[in-house]
Amino acid sequence: MARVKKHSAARMSPSNPLDLLVEKTKGKKNTAKKTNGGKLKTTGGTATHCPLGIPGPVSTSVELSPAGAPALPQSSQDSVLPAVVLPKKVRTGRPSSVQPGDLWCSLCGNGHASSVTCSKCGRSNCPGCIPELAGMEKEELDSCTYECPTCCGRRNIFYGLWKGDAPVFPQGMTIADTAKGDHGVRYKSSSVIVLEFIMASVAGKGTPALALHVQLQGFFSQNPQDLKYRCVPFDVDPSNLEPHREKVARVVNLLNRENFDQAILIVHTHSDKERGDLMYCGDGNTTSQSTGISDFFEKVIGPDLREYFQSRKYSMMVLAACGSVVRIPAAREELREVANSFKFADTFAFSEANLDPYRITPFITEFVMNVLVTGRPSKDTVPAALSLSSTLHYTGVVHLQWTETGVEMERFERVHPTARPNGGRFPLQCKICHAYRPWVVPKATKKRYNIKQVFKCGTKKCSGFLVVRRLKGYRPLPDCLDKIFAALISPP
């Protein structure tokens, strides 16, 4: 993916780059939403800033921001990140090599006691996919070396088994038509721990961590002891951290005994819309208290877990919180510092002002399946997982990747000339005539990317219209007519 030079800042609202050229509505609403069960479902709001370890106020009355309101004035936003455009259909990269002796067959995805292992890459293939293997004795197989179809390469005769420099089957071996994955896929069997830290007031069934654990179980049916899920609900008293520290210490002792190779941390909480702080107690509204991202990870997650994640072969973190954690520059830099301190290979956060954490599940699952199960490079997997996730088109995704030289940051936003022009969303209603979805799409709009556009209200005798501003600092690739995602890359 091409890198681009730093450009001037783009004047873009953190939540929506569309300007509605009509009278602004007045009044403020509570950020809580009504669910089908009648219970208020909070989307986060403004919390009292209270660093952990320092007693906070007993009660606080805070006026909440209106739902979907920008978290920052335009002068403090993060749109200085230049961008490129990625293709609609993105191919994932070729998997990297791992420890030899895969448990699962790379062609059918099933396990078999008589599988043979490739001497070059460690992929395994079973007799069900290579019929000639079924008629051979173990001693005969042990005297040969095996080259899997991936190492054989495309357009080459697949000989498979070799004795010295001569193939055992000069006419070539047969590959059954049972392959389920792309060319080069492999199924890794390294042990995985899914660890969820979730705010007690939002804990419930169907969280992204639980859904991910259920999805992974199918790949660990023969070795279920290598896949575990642990949940740590938290409602921390800022003046007394000992109960929470004892809870985390018990989790750390359990993890150290089981010694997992790969670790996934999913932090599920609310964020303050004005500062990007993370909430550690309360209900997400007026009773909540928050602290900076660095302080949150130091006190709520803790230094023992930081050492644990640093020592894993692979670790990743998902921050399921509202978009102020990446929209506000100071909070985003704190997140970068945390990713660097914990040495998370991959870290994900989301830019939607009022994030629905349950809608990020398909994207997280797709990414983990590609990286942890089939062994693909995470750098190439992110665009593919985005293009395959139908529920994630309403929010941007920020990806932080740890390297020896520092943490690289990318931001992906949904871009569509009519559905999300220049990354923005159409208001559902005209504020002048109150018509529902009235906007008329101009001719040839489908071929317009990153240019100023005007959408008029289609209601008779209504003068309402929208102006979609051009996003300065964004440079698409030359052939961008069939592209839907823009990657915003941070300057060096």
ZABA-950979 format. One record per residue (C-alpha): residue in one letter; x, y, z. Coordinates in steps of 0.02 Angstrom, whole numbers. Example, Ala and Ser with C-alpha at 12.3 -4.5 7.8 and 13.67 -1.06 7.14 Angstrom:
2
   type        X        Y        Z
      A      615     -225      390
      S      684      -53      357
***
This chain:
492
   type        X        Y        Z
      M        0        0        0
      A       71      164      -54
      R      122      295       72
      V       86      477       40
      K      161      639       99
      K       86      746      235
      H      -44      869      176
      S     -130     1018      250
      A     -268      992      378
      A     -442      953      313
      R     -585     1051      387
      M     -698      907      426
      S     -820      875      568
      P     -761      729      674
      S     -930      643      657
      N     -990      699      486
      P     -908      801      346
      L    -1077      850      273
      D    -1133     1029      299
      L    -1322     1052      310
      L    -1356     1228      248
      V    -1517     1256      346
      E    -1563     1320      519
      K    -1484     1222      661
      T    -1598     1137      785
      K    -1585     1187      968
      G    -1596     1090     1130
      K    -1499      944     1201
      K    -1551      765     1226
      N    -1495      626     1342
      T    -1372      506     1261
      A    -1467      354     1326
      K    -1569      252     1203
      K    -1725      151     1235
      T    -1709      -35     1199
      N    -1847     -157     1159
      G    -1853     -212     1340
      G    -1885      -36     1401
      K    -1716      -21     1486
      L    -1607      127     1447
      K    -1456       80     1344
      T    -1316      206     1365
      T    -1203      258     1224
      G    -1079      350     1335
      G    -1068      535     1365
      T     -973      653     1479
      A     -895      582     1637
      T     -807      661     1784
      H     -619      657     1757
      C     -546      570     1910
      P     -377      480     1898
      L     -377      311     1982
      G     -308      308     2157
      I     -374      483     2194
      P     -545      496     2281
      G     -676      574     2169
      P     -834      673     2208
      V     -979      581     2287
      S    -1105      638     2159
      T    -1093      742     2002
      S    -1220      828     1893
      V    -1157      837     1714
      E    -1252      902     1564
      L    -1240      772     1426
      S    -1194      809     1247
      P    -1326      774     1114
      A    -1311      603     1034
      G    -1194      607      886
      A    -1126      780      926
      P     -947      817      872
      A     -822      781     1010
      L     -708      925      961
      P     -710     1091      871
      Q     -643     1083      695
      S     -477     1156      745
      S     -436     1005      856
      Q     -483      861      744
      D     -376      723      674
      S     -411      746      489
      V     -231      800      456
      L     -195      618      415
      P     -169      599      227
      A     -260      458      140
      V     -255      335       -2
      V     -398      233      -71
      L     -402       44      -64
      P     -490      -71     -189
      K     -663     -140     -157
      K     -605     -320     -173
      V     -442     -340      -80
      R     -336     -497      -87
      T     -255     -551       75
      G      -69     -582       73
      R       16     -750       67
      P       28     -829      241
      S      193     -817      332
      S      281     -974      394
      V      255    -1033      573
      Q      310    -1181      678
      P      311    -1342      575
      G      184    -1480      599
      D       12    -1400      579
      L     -129    -1496      661
      W     -255    -1461      523
      C     -245    -1505      339
      S     -215    -1348      235
      L     -328    -1411       95
      C     -486    -1465      187
      G     -463    -1390      360
      N     -489    -1556      450
      G     -374    -1654      563
      H     -313    -1829      521
      A     -199    -1949      614
      S     -109    -2001      453
      S      -72    -1825      390
      V       99    -1788      316
      T      195    -1628      350
      C      281    -1523      218
      S      469    -1520      244
      K      479    -1340      181
      C      339    -1244      267
      G      260    -1360      397
      R       87    -1370      317
      S       -3    -1535      337
      N     -107    -1632      210
      C     -218    -1781      243
      P     -252    -1941      142
      G     -427    -1878      106
      C     -355    -1736        2
      I     -205    -1833      -68
      P     -276    -2007     -108
      E     -106    -2087     -142
      L      -59    -2063       40
      A     -195    -2183       97
      G     -111    -2332       14
      M       61    -2305       88
      E      134    -2376      248
      K      203    -2263      383
      E      381    -2330      361
      E      373    -2290      176
      L      311    -2114      210
      D      448    -2086      339
      S      581    -2124      209
      C      515    -1986       94
      T      509    -1798      100
      Y      345    -1709       63
      E      316    -1546      -31
      C      141    -1473      -11
      P       43    -1395     -157
      T       80    -1219      -94
      C      269    -1247      -98
      C      252    -1335     -266
      G      184    -1175     -338
      R       57    -1136     -472
      R       71    -1211     -646
      N      196    -1341     -584
      I      165    -1528     -582
      F      124    -1581     -404
      Y      241    -1726     -365
      G      219    -1716     -176
      L      327    -1859     -112
      W      512    -1867     -153
      K      651    -1991     -123
      G      809    -1893     -142
      D      795    -1799     -308
      A      669    -1918     -385
      P      480    -1907     -364
      V      392    -2060     -294
      F      250    -2033     -420
      P      328    -1976     -585
      Q      156    -1942     -659
      G      113    -1828     -512
      M       -1    -1849     -361
      T     -188    -1817     -358
      I     -267    -1673     -261
      A     -448    -1703     -214
      D     -569    -1561     -244
      T     -597    -1529      -57
      A     -502    -1366      -31
      K     -597    -1236       71
      G     -471    -1094       76
      D     -370     -988      -43
      H     -203    -1040     -114
      G      -74    -1043       24
      V     -194    -1052      171
      R     -143    -1146      328
      Y     -230    -1186      491
      K     -127    -1148      644
      S     -160    -1232      810
      S      -64    -1122      932
      S     -155    -1097     1098
      V     -262     -940     1116
      I     -332     -846     1267
      V     -474     -721     1239
      L     -472     -600     1386
      E     -613     -475     1406
      F     -613     -324     1522
      I     -790     -256     1521
      M     -871     -116     1620
      A     -997     -195     1740
      S    -1139      -82     1685
      V    -1126     -142     1503
      A    -1087     -325     1535
      G    -1205     -447     1451
      K    -1223     -588     1327
      G    -1166     -580     1147
      T    -1015     -468     1173
      P     -881     -468     1037
      A     -764     -569     1148
      L     -895     -704     1182
      A     -942     -714      998
      L     -760     -729      949
      H     -731     -869     1075
      V     -880     -967     1007
      Q     -819     -945      828
      L     -645    -1007      872
      Q     -708    -1163      960
      G     -737    -1251      794
      F     -550    -1243      757
      F     -503    -1315      927
      S     -622    -1463      933
      Q     -477    -1586      944
      N     -380    -1482     1071
      P     -509    -1381     1170
      Q     -385    -1353     1312
      D     -289    -1235     1197
      L     -432    -1109     1187
      K     -495    -1015     1340
      Y     -605     -865     1377
      R     -590     -759     1533
      C     -700     -610     1578
      V     -656     -474     1705
      P     -803     -358     1742
      F     -744     -198     1825
      D     -824      -59     1925
      V     -672       16     2010
      D     -679      121     2167
      P     -550      259     2133
      S     -508      273     2317
      N     -482       86     2345
      L     -398      -11     2204
      E     -353     -166     2306
      P     -510     -270     2268
      H     -486     -245     2082
      R     -299     -280     2091
      E     -332     -443     2181
      K     -456     -494     2046
      V     -328     -456     1909
      A     -191     -550     2005
      R     -299     -708     2008
      V     -322     -696     1820
      V     -135     -671     1792
      N      -93     -825     1899
      L     -215     -928     1797
      L     -143     -868     1632
      N       36     -903     1688
      R      -10    -1083     1733
      E      -89    -1118     1564
      N       44    -1025     1461
      F      -48     -979     1301
      D       51     -936     1144
      Q      -71     -804     1079
      A     -174     -679     1179
      I     -321     -567     1131
      L     -374     -425     1246
      I     -543     -343     1216
      V     -579     -189     1324
      H     -765     -145     1324
      T     -807       21     1407
      H     -868      199     1376
      S     -763      350     1332
      D     -783      533     1377
      K     -838      631     1223
      E     -741      788     1266
      R     -573      717     1321
      G     -567      539     1255
      D     -541      469     1432
      L     -598      292     1472
      M     -731      261     1604
      Y     -695      138     1744
      C     -851      149     1853
      G    -1033      205     1847
      D    -1169      179     1719
      G    -1094      275     1573
      N    -1191      434     1613
      T    -1191      558     1758
      T    -1124      437     1888
      S     -972      386     1787
      Q     -791      432     1818
      S     -653      422     1690
      T     -466      437     1676
      G     -337      452     1538
      I     -304      302     1427
      S     -128      275     1495
      D     -188      285     1676
      F     -333      168     1636
      F     -220       32     1567
      E      -96       56     1709
      K     -226       40     1848
      V     -369      -63     1773
      I     -269     -183     1663
      G     -110     -175     1767
      P       78     -199     1747
      D       70     -389     1772
      L      -42     -411     1622
      R       69     -293     1524
      E      217     -408     1554
      Y      109     -557     1506
      F       60     -482     1338
      Q      239     -429     1303
      S      298     -610     1321
      R      170     -689     1202
      K      215     -746     1027
      Y       68     -642      965
      S      -49     -523     1055
      M     -183     -402      998
      M     -303     -279     1081
      V     -475     -214     1032
      L     -537      -55     1116
      A     -727      -62     1105
      A     -760      119     1155
      C     -835      270     1069
      G     -736      367      940
      S     -668      508     1047
      V     -521      394     1092
      V     -456      416      914
      R     -542      578      862
      I     -453      680      995
      P     -266      694      956
      A     -208      686     1138
      A     -309      529     1172
      R     -250      449     1010
      E      -69      477     1058
      E     -102      399     1228
      L     -174      247     1139
      R      -17      238     1033
      E       91      241     1190
      V      -11      100     1267
      A        4       -6     1110
      N      191       21     1113
      S      207      -15     1300
      F      107     -178     1294
      K      186     -225     1126
      F       20     -273     1051
      A       57     -334      876
      D     -112     -263      821
      T     -226     -138      907
      F     -397      -83      846
      A     -506       65      894
      F     -657      143      810
      S     -702      320      758
      E     -893      318      771
      A     -953      447      899
      N    -1080      325      973
      L    -1007      154      940
      D    -1117       -1      946
      P     -988     -131     1002
      Y    -1094     -277      945
      R    -1081     -222      763
      I     -892     -236      762
      T     -901     -425      796
      P     -897     -483      612
      F     -743     -377      576
      I     -649     -437      731
      T     -695     -618      695
      E     -641     -607      514
      F     -474     -528      562
      V     -437     -656      698
      M     -483     -802      584
      N     -363     -741      450
      V     -218     -699      566
      L     -228     -824      709
      V     -305     -972      619
      T     -246     -965      438
      G      -85     -870      474
      R     -102     -723      355
      P       -5     -560      381
      S     -109     -437      479
      K      -57     -291      368
      D     -144     -368      219
      T     -289     -440      317
      V     -362     -275      381
      P     -424     -209      211
      A     -495     -380      165
      A     -586     -397      332
      L     -658     -222      310
      S     -723     -258      135
      L     -806     -419      196
      S     -890     -342      350
      S    -1065     -283      305
      T    -1101     -211      479
      L     -946     -103      497
      H     -980       22      359
      Y    -1048      151      481
      T     -885      178      574
      G     -702      205      536
      V     -570       85      600
      V     -401      137      670
      H     -266        4      660
      L     -105       19      760
      Q       33     -105      720
      W      184     -128      832
      T      358     -133      753
      E      534     -127      821
      T      546       56      771
      G      379      110      844
      V      192       97      816
      E      122      127      642
      M      -55      196      634
      E     -183      184      495
      R     -364      238      489
      F     -491      162      370
      E     -653      251      326
      R     -798      196      220
      V     -810      300       60
      H     -951      285      -67
      P    -1004      421     -191
      T    -1190      408     -149
      A    -1203      314       17
      R    -1056      397      107
      P     -990      538       -3
      N     -816      589       53
      G     -837      480      207
      G     -993      567      274
      R    -1170      509      305
      F    -1329      586      239
      P    -1449      655      370
      L    -1608      552      367
      Q    -1719      705      361
      C    -1723      878      283
      K    -1729     1004      426
      I    -1835     1126      323
      C    -1977     1017      258
      H    -1947      866      373
      A    -1955      745      227
      Y    -1877      575      256
      R    -1724      533      147
      P    -1762      669       19
      W    -1590      696      -57
      V    -1577      690     -247
      V    -1418      612     -315
      P    -1347      717     -459
      K    -1306      634     -623
      A    -1133      555     -640
      T    -1111      562     -451
      K    -1055      380     -450
      K     -896      434     -540
      R     -857      575     -419
      Y     -735      546     -277
      N     -670      676     -156
      I     -744      827     -242
      K     -868      958     -183
      Q    -1047      904     -217
      V    -1220      976     -188
      F    -1371      867     -149
      K    -1540      954     -159
      C    -1698      908      -66
      G    -1819      822     -186
      T    -1976      887     -101
      K    -2076     1014     -202
      K    -2055     1196     -150
      C    -1916     1152      -27
      S    -1752     1248      -37
      G    -1652     1132       75
      F    -1488     1063       10
      L    -1326      983       68
      V    -1149     1032       24
      V    -1021      892       35
      R     -852      971       57
      R     -694      905      -21
      L     -577      826      106
      K     -412      917       91
      G     -259      812      123
      Y     -333      657       43
      R     -255      586     -115
      P     -340      437     -198
      L     -252      314     -310
      P     -269      351     -498
      D     -399      215     -531
      C     -524      247     -392
      L     -693      223     -475
      D     -725       54     -394
      K     -650       91     -224
      I     -748      101      -61
      F     -621      117       79
      A     -500      260      113
      A     -349      226      225
      L     -294      376      325
      I     -109      355      361
      S      -25      453      499
      P      126      559      451
      P      296      498      513
***
